[in-house]
Amino acid sequence: MQADEQKVLNIIGRMPEDSNMDEIIYRLYVLHKISSGQGAVKQGKTIAGEEFKREIDSW
């Protein structure tokens, strides 16, 4: 089994048995986004808080 496939199976295996497909997909989506964000931090692909605030203020 591939590493990602095993991660997905582990996540699903820890969920309550009465979880529906929407809950499973949402949990996988959120965990994927968290993992992506952690990877971006490790690669230095982030911006400082003040720069982020300036971007938001310009909206």
C-alpha positions in Angstrom: 0.0 0.0 0.0 1.1 3.5 -0.7 1.9 5.8 2.2 -1.0 8.2 1.5 -3.4 5.4 1.1 -2.4 3.9 4.5 -2.8 7.3 6.1 -6.3 7.6 4.7 -7.2 4.1 5.9 -5.8 4.9 9.4 -7.8 8.2 9.6 -11.0 6.4 8.5 -10.3 3.6 10.9 -10.2 6.0 13.9 -13.5 7.7 13.0 -16.8 6.7 14.6 -18.5 3.8 12.9 -21.6 5.9 12.2 -19.6 8.5 10.2 -21.2 9.3 6.9 -19.3 10.0 3.6 -19.6 13.8 4.0 -17.9 13.6 7.5 -15.2 11.4 6.1 -14.5 13.6 3.1 -14.5 16.7 5.3 -12.1 15.2 7.8 -9.7 14.1 5.1 -9.9 17.6 3.5 -9.1 19.4 6.7 -6.2 17.1 7.6 -4.8 17.5 4.1 -5.0 21.3 4.4 -3.3 21.2 7.7 -0.5 19.0 6.3 -0.1 21.3 3.3 0.2 24.3 5.6 2.8 22.5 7.8 4.8 21.7 4.6 4.6 25.3 3.5 6.0 26.5 6.9 8.8 24.0 6.6 9.7 25.2 3.1 9.6 28.9 4.2 6.6 29.6 2.0 4.9 31.9 4.5 4.5 35.6 5.1 4.9 37.7 8.2 1.8 38.6 10.2 2.2 42.3 9.5 2.5 41.7 5.8 -0.6 39.4 5.9 -2.5 42.1 7.8 -1.6 44.7 5.1 -2.8 42.3 2.4 -6.2 41.9 4.2 -6.5 45.6 4.8 -6.1 46.2 1.1 -9.1 44.1 0.2 
